[in-house]
């Protein structure tokens, strides 16, 4: 599957949510917080039309791929119209 604007925005949103939950829980000194479960819930809460229109699925494999996808500087500096050159 080729990367596109919507898939990149989904990846970035989920990864930023993960980072936010980790940082907030550390700031509030919460022990045993479940950033993984909270982030998974966030992903599954995204509108189906955004996920399915882009060929993604709401399953654990896709979620794992999204949270671990390396958004490199090259990807961040590429115009949306050129994202097709990257695989997801």
Secondary structure by P-SEA (a helix, b strand, c coil): ccccaaaaaaaaaaaaaaaaaaaaaaaaccccccaaaaaaaaaaaccaaaaaaacccccaaaaaaaaacccccccccccccccccccc
